[in-house]
Amino acid sequence: MRDAGAVPSYRINYQGPREHAVEAARVLADADGIELTASQPFEAKAGSEDVVLRLTVEGSTDDVLDAVALTRGQLPPGATIEIAEG
């Protein structure tokens, strides 16, 4: 178990096909040094068949950056994953 005071949290947003959202979350959560701590229900993206999935992870900045890059490399065309501002 991690000490929540010692490890920063990051909000991560996935946007893309619903059928790939869970896989993207799994790849992110399985990355070295990452702990998935929360996820919000899927949100439909207006005017599109895509969804938005908002996740919260804990890990060092380097581990989070590496995990997002790893996940991004496995996304289908047109899907995105990013570290959210704020």
C-alpha positions as CSV (number, residue, x, y, z in Angstrom):
1,M,0.0,0.0,0.0
2,R,1.3,3.4,-0.9
3,D,1.6,6.4,1.4
4,A,-0.9,8.8,-0.3
5,G,1.1,11.8,1.0
6,A,4.3,10.8,-0.7
7,V,3.0,9.9,-4.2
8,P,1.4,12.5,-6.5
9,S,-2.0,11.9,-8.2
10,Y,-2.7,12.7,-11.9
11,R,-6.0,12.9,-13.8
12,I,-5.8,11.1,-17.1
13,N,-8.5,11.5,-19.9
14,Y,-9.1,8.9,-22.6
15,Q,-11.2,9.8,-25.6
16,G,-12.1,7.3,-28.3
17,P,-14.1,4.3,-29.1
18,R,-16.0,2.8,-26.1
19,E,-14.7,-0.7,-27.0
20,H,-11.1,0.4,-26.4
21,A,-11.6,2.5,-23.2
22,V,-11.4,-0.4,-20.8
23,E,-8.3,-1.8,-22.5
24,A,-6.6,1.6,-22.4
25,A,-7.4,1.8,-18.6
26,R,-6.0,-1.7,-18.1
27,V,-2.7,-0.9,-20.0
28,L,-2.3,2.3,-17.9
29,A,-3.1,0.5,-14.6
30,D,-0.7,-2.3,-15.4
31,A,2.2,0.0,-16.2
32,D,5.2,-0.1,-13.8
33,G,4.9,2.3,-10.9
34,I,1.2,3.2,-11.5
35,E,-1.7,2.6,-9.3
36,L,-5.2,3.3,-10.7
37,T,-7.1,4.9,-7.8
38,A,-10.4,6.1,-9.4
39,S,-12.4,6.2,-12.6
40,Q,-15.5,8.0,-13.6
41,P,-18.4,6.5,-15.6
42,F,-18.1,6.8,-19.4
43,E,-19.3,10.1,-20.8
44,A,-20.7,10.3,-24.3
45,K,-18.9,12.8,-26.5
46,A,-21.5,15.1,-28.1
47,G,-21.8,14.6,-31.9
48,S,-19.7,11.5,-31.9
49,E,-19.8,7.8,-31.1
50,D,-16.6,8.2,-28.9
51,V,-16.6,8.3,-25.1
52,V,-14.6,10.1,-22.5
53,L,-13.2,8.1,-19.6
54,R,-11.6,10.0,-16.8
55,L,-9.1,8.2,-14.6
56,T,-7.0,9.1,-11.6
57,V,-3.6,7.4,-11.1
58,E,-0.8,7.6,-8.5
59,G,2.8,7.4,-9.4
60,S,6.0,9.4,-9.9
61,T,5.9,12.0,-12.7
62,D,8.3,9.8,-14.8
63,D,6.2,6.7,-14.3
64,V,3.0,8.5,-15.3
65,L,4.6,10.0,-18.4
66,D,5.9,6.6,-19.4
67,A,2.6,4.9,-18.7
68,V,0.6,7.4,-20.8
69,A,3.1,7.1,-23.7
70,L,2.9,3.3,-23.5
71,T,-0.9,3.4,-23.5
72,R,-1.0,6.0,-26.3
73,G,1.1,3.6,-28.5
74,Q,-1.6,1.0,-28.2
75,L,-4.6,3.2,-29.0
76,P,-6.7,2.9,-32.2
77,P,-6.4,5.7,-34.8
78,G,-8.3,8.8,-33.6
79,A,-8.3,7.9,-29.9
80,T,-6.4,10.1,-27.4
81,I,-5.1,9.8,-23.9
82,E,-3.6,12.8,-22.0
83,I,-2.8,14.0,-18.6
84,A,-5.5,16.5,-17.6
85,E,-4.7,20.1,-16.5
86,G,-5.4,21.0,-12.9
